[in-house]
Amino acid sequence: MLQERRFKPVGGTQEVKSAFRLICATNRDLGQLVAEDRFREDLFFRLKTFYIALPPLRKCKQDIRDLVLHYIDHLCRHHGIENKGFIPEFMQILETHDWPGNVRELISTLEKAILVDRQAPTLFPMHLPPDIRLNYIRNSIHQKRNGQPAPPSGTPPRDREGLAIPVRITDPPPRLKQLRDQVTQQLECIYLTHLMSRTQNDLDQVCRISGLSKPRIYALLKKYNIRRS
């Protein structure tokens, strides 16, 4: 019994008194459940002695950067990998995502991004799951059509089409060839994703604008896991 601070151990026959402190957590609105007669009112008020409301991550996006920095360091040490850097657009995508799975989803996303290329010293948007990248592109297109706000300070330079130039050198710097390959892959992924969206997946237009053949386009779509919607 909570009020008397008594409990009966599993398999026991007598109640034991203890000065325990009960901590509960839920993602449900217990007050609403009480109003709907789906949760006991007396139990609700016994549990509500000290109440802490934790808003979802989508309402605390100012915390995402600190969380990312902490968990990248933690996950890299856990997997025995050198700590990784990231380009500004990588963080920008994370900060604009709604994170329906809250912090657990963020941690899982970072772990996948780190493990997809263990040797890469820098994290790029291509290391993120396709659904998060595509959601960011859709939101960017929607903002552009409805009047895009001014970019925050510290964002990378952009060309007239709004594509970020992903250049960030970590400390210590990687080998030039490794950095060049990573930047090239990142630009290919950003360019092709943007081009597919702009042409509404019309491969003839994609080939004409890019100057690439259809077999090459198919190969790049497969390489970067870009789906034709």
C-alpha positions as CSV (number, residue, x, y, z in Angstrom):
1,M,0.0,0.0,0.0
2,L,1.5,3.3,-1.1
3,Q,0.0,5.5,1.5
4,E,1.3,3.3,4.4
5,R,4.6,2.6,2.6
6,R,4.1,-1.2,2.9
7,F,4.6,-3.9,0.4
8,K,4.5,-7.7,0.3
9,P,7.6,-9.3,-1.3
10,V,7.1,-11.7,-4.1
11,G,6.6,-15.1,-2.5
12,G,6.2,-13.6,1.0
13,T,3.3,-13.9,3.3
14,Q,3.8,-10.8,5.4
15,E,3.8,-7.1,4.6
16,V,7.1,-5.2,5.0
17,K,7.3,-1.6,5.9
18,S,9.9,0.5,4.1
19,A,10.9,4.1,3.7
20,F,11.0,3.7,-0.1
21,R,10.5,6.4,-2.7
22,L,8.4,5.5,-5.7
23,I,9.3,7.0,-9.1
24,C,7.0,6.6,-12.0
25,A,7.2,7.6,-15.7
26,T,4.7,7.6,-18.5
27,N,4.1,9.1,-21.9
28,R,0.4,9.3,-21.3
29,D,-1.7,12.2,-20.0
30,L,-2.9,10.6,-16.7
31,G,-5.2,13.6,-16.0
32,Q,-7.0,13.0,-19.3
33,L,-7.2,9.2,-18.5
34,V,-8.7,9.9,-15.1
35,A,-11.3,12.2,-16.8
36,E,-12.1,9.3,-19.2
37,D,-12.4,6.8,-16.3
38,R,-9.4,4.9,-17.6
39,F,-7.1,5.5,-14.6
40,R,-7.9,5.4,-10.9
41,E,-8.2,8.9,-9.5
42,D,-7.0,8.0,-6.0
43,L,-3.9,6.4,-7.5
44,F,-3.3,9.4,-9.7
45,F,-3.2,11.8,-6.8
46,R,-0.9,9.5,-4.7
47,L,1.5,9.5,-7.6
48,K,1.4,13.2,-8.3
49,T,3.1,14.3,-5.1
50,F,6.0,15.7,-7.1
51,Y,5.5,16.1,-10.9
52,I,8.0,16.8,-13.6
53,A,6.8,17.4,-17.1
54,L,9.3,16.6,-19.8
55,P,8.4,18.1,-23.2
56,P,9.2,16.1,-26.3
57,L,12.5,16.7,-28.2
58,R,10.6,18.5,-31.0
59,K,9.8,21.3,-28.5
60,C,13.4,21.5,-27.2
61,K,15.3,21.7,-30.4
62,Q,17.8,24.1,-28.8
63,D,19.1,21.1,-26.9
64,I,19.8,19.0,-30.0
65,R,23.3,20.3,-30.6
66,D,24.4,19.6,-27.1
67,L,22.9,16.1,-27.2
68,V,24.5,15.4,-30.6
69,L,28.0,16.4,-29.3
70,H,27.6,14.3,-26.2
71,Y,26.3,11.2,-27.9
72,I,28.8,11.3,-30.8
73,D,31.6,11.3,-28.3
74,H,29.9,8.6,-26.2
75,L,29.1,6.3,-29.1
76,C,32.5,6.7,-30.7
77,R,34.2,5.7,-27.4
78,H,31.7,2.8,-27.0
79,H,32.6,1.4,-30.4
80,G,36.3,2.1,-30.2
81,I,36.3,4.7,-32.9
82,E,38.0,8.1,-33.1
83,N,35.7,10.9,-32.3
84,K,34.0,12.2,-35.5
85,G,33.3,15.7,-36.7
86,F,30.3,16.8,-38.9
87,I,29.5,19.4,-41.5
88,P,27.0,22.2,-40.7
89,E,24.3,20.7,-42.9
90,F,24.4,17.4,-40.9
91,M,23.5,19.3,-37.7
92,Q,21.0,21.4,-39.6
93,I,19.1,18.3,-40.7
94,L,19.0,17.0,-37.2
95,E,17.8,20.3,-35.8
96,T,14.9,20.5,-38.2
97,H,13.7,16.9,-37.7
98,D,10.6,16.4,-35.5
99,W,12.0,13.2,-33.7
100,P,8.7,11.3,-33.0
101,G,10.9,8.8,-31.1
102,N,12.4,11.6,-29.0
103,V,16.0,11.2,-27.7
104,R,16.0,7.4,-28.2
105,E,15.5,8.0,-32.0
106,L,18.2,10.6,-32.0
107,I,20.7,8.3,-30.3
108,S,19.8,5.4,-32.7
109,T,20.2,7.7,-35.7
110,L,23.6,8.9,-34.6
111,E,24.8,5.4,-33.9
112,K,23.8,4.3,-37.4
113,A,25.5,7.4,-39.0
114,I,28.7,6.6,-37.1
115,L,28.7,2.9,-37.9
116,V,27.8,3.2,-41.6
117,D,31.4,4.3,-42.3
118,R,33.5,3.6,-39.3
119,Q,36.7,5.1,-40.9
120,A,35.2,8.4,-42.0
121,P,36.4,11.2,-39.7
122,T,33.4,13.5,-40.7
123,L,29.7,12.8,-40.7
124,F,27.7,14.0,-43.8
125,P,24.0,14.0,-44.5
126,M,24.4,10.9,-46.6
127,H,25.2,9.0,-43.4
128,L,21.7,9.7,-42.1
129,P,18.7,7.5,-42.8
130,P,17.0,8.2,-46.2
131,D,13.6,9.1,-44.5
132,I,15.2,11.8,-42.4
133,R,17.1,13.2,-45.5
134,L,14.0,13.2,-47.7
135,N,11.9,14.8,-45.0
136,Y,14.4,17.6,-44.7
137,I,14.4,18.1,-48.5
138,R,10.5,18.2,-48.6
139,N,10.5,20.8,-45.8
140,S,13.2,22.9,-47.6
141,I,11.2,22.9,-50.8
142,H,8.0,23.8,-48.9
143,Q,9.8,26.7,-47.2
144,K,11.3,27.9,-50.5
145,R,7.8,28.0,-52.1
146,N,6.3,29.8,-49.1
147,G,9.1,32.2,-48.5
148,Q,12.3,30.9,-46.9
149,P,13.5,32.6,-43.8
150,A,17.0,34.0,-43.6
151,P,19.6,31.3,-42.8
152,P,21.0,31.4,-39.3
153,S,24.5,32.7,-38.7
154,G,27.3,30.2,-39.2
155,T,25.5,28.3,-42.0
156,P,27.8,27.2,-44.9
157,P,27.8,29.3,-48.1
158,R,25.1,28.4,-50.6
159,D,24.7,28.7,-54.4
160,R,21.7,30.1,-56.1
161,E,19.8,26.8,-55.9
162,G,20.2,26.6,-52.1
163,L,22.7,23.7,-52.0
164,A,25.0,23.7,-49.0
165,I,28.7,23.5,-49.8
166,P,29.9,20.7,-47.4
167,V,33.4,21.7,-46.5
168,R,34.6,21.2,-42.9
169,I,38.1,20.1,-41.9
170,T,38.5,18.2,-38.7
171,D,41.4,18.4,-36.2
172,P,43.6,16.6,-36.9
173,P,42.9,17.0,-40.6
174,P,42.3,13.8,-42.6
175,R,44.3,12.9,-45.7
176,L,43.5,15.2,-48.7
177,K,42.3,12.3,-50.9
178,Q,40.0,11.1,-48.1
179,L,38.5,14.5,-47.6
180,R,38.2,15.0,-51.4
181,D,36.4,11.7,-51.8
182,Q,34.0,12.5,-48.9
183,V,33.2,15.9,-50.2
184,T,32.7,14.6,-53.7
185,Q,30.3,11.9,-52.5
186,Q,28.4,14.5,-50.4
187,L,28.1,16.9,-53.3
188,E,26.9,14.1,-55.6
189,C,24.2,13.0,-53.1
190,I,23.0,16.6,-52.5
191,Y,23.1,17.5,-56.2
192,L,21.2,14.4,-57.4
193,T,18.6,14.5,-54.6
194,H,17.9,18.1,-55.4
195,L,17.8,17.5,-59.1
196,M,15.4,14.6,-58.8
197,S,13.1,16.7,-56.6
198,R,13.3,19.7,-59.0
199,T,12.5,17.6,-62.1
200,Q,9.9,15.5,-60.3
201,N,12.0,12.4,-61.0
202,D,12.0,12.9,-64.8
203,L,15.2,11.0,-65.7
204,D,15.3,12.5,-69.2
205,Q,15.5,16.0,-67.6
206,V,18.0,14.8,-65.0
207,C,20.3,13.4,-67.7
208,R,19.9,16.6,-69.8
209,I,20.7,18.9,-66.9
210,S,23.5,16.8,-65.3
211,G,25.1,15.7,-68.6
212,L,25.1,12.1,-67.2
213,S,23.9,9.0,-68.9
214,K,20.9,7.0,-67.6
215,P,23.1,4.1,-66.5
216,R,25.3,6.5,-64.5
217,I,22.2,8.1,-63.0
218,Y,20.8,4.7,-62.0
219,A,24.1,3.8,-60.4
220,L,24.2,7.0,-58.4
221,L,20.6,6.5,-57.2
222,K,21.5,3.1,-56.0
223,K,24.7,4.2,-54.4
224,Y,23.1,6.9,-52.3
225,N,19.8,5.1,-51.8
226,I,17.8,7.8,-53.4
227,R,14.3,6.6,-54.2
228,R,12.2,7.7,-57.1
229,S,8.8,8.7,-55.5
